[in-house]
Amino acid sequence: MKKNFLIRWMMISIIASFAFIWPKIGAAQDAATYFHKGTEHLREGKLDEALTALTQAINLKPDYAAAYNNRGLTYYEKDMSDTRSRDDYLMAIQLDPTNEEAKNNLGIFYFKQGDYTNAKIYYTAALPSTQAQEKPYHADVYNNLGVIYAKEGMGINAKDAYDNAIRITTSKNLDYTNAYYNRGNLYYEQKKYDKALADYTVTIDYYQAAKDIDYDYSDAYYNRGLCYFNKNQYDQAIIEYQNAINIKPDFIWAHYSKGYVHFLKGQYSQALTEFQQVLNLPNDFRAKEGAHSYAQLGMGLVYHKQGNYEQSLEKVKASCSLGNASACNTLRDLGQL
């Protein structure tokens, strides 16, 4: 009798224990379901649905660090200045101090706000202690760090960061990293034009081959044109500027730069065509890019070369009225100002 009673008591205890545990397991499973739904909505760009699902996951599981991170991403996608994204990243890190994704995302948030000090702190914190622990996304972390170092004038640190991003891209067999383009910009500023050309070419080759990626890489062509211009290879510079225009027809500086090279080559009708194209672009582009005054001055120079001094003076005055210091200095030298 005693033995049977003990067995019966043990069974009741086990059943009672399961009855106590099941609600917790069920809530965790529901939280995971909402998390995966919210994450999928985020990938699809359904941001309101993502917020609803991820918030439900957090309500069911308040210590769900990954859900806080992804909800932070959702807030960020809706509005890069929304401080709720920052708060969610911080909560994710508080719940999981090893969460490198949240640290990287927080770095991105601060970077977009222009807070480079905090951005650098969290980017650095997102990096592993050894190369053996590196993951593919660390290439982006290094690239972002490089951008900050470049903005701070720390060229050596920037290059090291870009080199690490490219190293990870190669070792992890990734397709591409923006570190190539950004390192190209660094080389250009250092007047290392051949090295800059090589990195811009990697960028162009990648996006030309990636037919399924809709990305405006006209800047890479334009910057490659600037490199050729500085190497006095004017014909190649014109080709690159035109390549940029083919991708982005309203690329106002590409039109201007192409016109200027035509001017230097004595091809005045082509120069006028490009300068006029700058003036024909919508006002918002002129205001944003600030090229209108340069196009007016360029036309003035062309007309002067052609002996049309009256029209030349008119264009130089128009350029000066738009704030072009070179045009105003020219007018002073002529006694017209």
Sequence and secondary structure as in RCSB ss.txt:
>XXXX:A:sequence
MKKNFLIRWMMISIIASFAFIWPKIGAAQDAATYFHKGTEHLREGKLDEALTALTQAINLKPDYAAAYNNRGLTY
YEKDMSDTRSRDDYLMAIQLDPTNEEAKNNLGIFYFKQGDYTNAKIYYTAALPSTQAQEKPYHADVYNNLGVIYA
KEGMGINAKDAYDNAIRITTSKNLDYTNAYYNRGNLYYEQKKYDKALADYTVTIDYYQAAKDIDYDYSDAYYNRG
LCYFNKNQYDQAIIEYQNAINIKPDFIWAHYSKGYVHFLKGQYSQALTEFQQVLNLPNDFRAKEGAHSYAQLGMG
LVYHKQGNYEQSLEKVKASCSLGNASACNTLRDLGQL
>XXXX:A:secstr
 HHHHHHHHHHHHHHHHHHHHHHHHHHHHHHHHHHHHHHHHHHHT HHHHHHHHHHHHHH TT HHHHHHHHHHH
HHH TT HHHHHHHHHHHHH TT HHHHHHHHHHHHHTT HHHHHHHHHHTS SSGGG  TTHHHHHHHHHHHHH
HTT HHHHHHHHHHHHHHHHHTT S  THHHHHHHHHHHTT HHHHHHHHHHHHHHHHH TT     HHHHHHHH
HHHHHTT HHHHHHHHHHHHHH TT HHHHHHHHHHHHHTT HHHHHHHHHHHHHS HHHHHHH  HHHHHHHHH
HHHHHTT HHHHHHHHHHHHHTT HHHHHHHHHTT  
